[in-house]
Amino acid sequence: MKKVKTIFGAIFLASTVLISCGGGSIESDAIEVAEPHPLLIEAREKIVINQSEDFYFRKAWEYVRNEGEGSWNAVANFEKAIEINPSRAEYYNDIANCYRGGIKDYKKALDYYNKSIEKGFNKGFVFYNRAICKVETNDLSGACSDNQTAISNGWSNDHYNITTKAKCNSSSNKTSSRSDSKNPKVTFSEAETFMQNRCNSVNQTLMKKKSVNFNGTILYMFLSVAENGSVCISSVSENALEVLASDCGPSEIKIEEWNAVN
């Protein structure tokens, strides 16, 4: 039991973010930044030059896993992936997630979500995340509209309470009974779909899943394997559809930790 508590303690302390960061004059399709953040300038200077699109994409996600969505190093590498392939709509979503979830620059995040949607990435979670940014920038009618589009595109969770914060009219924004409740809970099925999409985006294979009770909160646990053979344990809380923590390492160690959590 002591070992299990230690593992969970590490999971909570190592919290990261879901599912991706920032600007620069890198291409005609990129978001222009007049004065980049000093930490972004520093991160750009550390970029490994003359690498492939896939290299920069994987490197960006490595930084997200290790440093969280607020990582300027992740932003800089996502920028390089966009520079090489500006037609990949998902990259703009990834970079937007960094600005929204980690850096908290909601206006910049909006720019990138707009670009992602413009290029055809119309998943429900993209519209929901853009709705969050619109709440934070006081575009409440826009937030309600995006929230409704997210629902129409298969999204069924309102963990940010957009319908309440944006004062959405129930007649024009018909959410599910669960998302209308005061404290909606994430279901295991939603968490699994979320993690499957996340694994696909970083070329990992989802192998195992289970739910555990930790101090009265249900955690959905997922074990995935990366192409380099490393094993990752990620957790999603019933309280929010985002990665609470993700930790990767040698397969022998991570599988032992996985089996210790009950």
Salt bridges, closest charged atoms under 4 A:
ASP29 OD1 - LYS115 NZ 3.84
ASP29 OD2 - LYS119 NZ 2.88
GLU53 OE2 - ARG88 NH1 3.68
ASP54 OD2 - ARG58 NE 2.61
GLU62 OE2 - LYS59 NZ 3.69
GLU79 OE2 - ARG44 NH2 2.87
GLU83 OE1 - LYS80 NZ 3.05
GLU90 OE1 - ARG88 NE 3.26
GLU118 OE2 - LYS115 NZ 3.84
ASP146 OD2 - ARG130 NE 2.61
ASP146 OD2 - LYS134 NZ 3.15
GLU190 OE2 - ARG178 NH2 2.53
GLU192 OE2 - LYS209 NZ 2.41
GLU227 OE1 - ARG58 NH2 2.58
ASP247 OD2 - LYS254 NZ 2.49
GLU256 OE2 - LYS3 NZ 3.03
GLU257 OE1 - LYS254 NZ 2.73
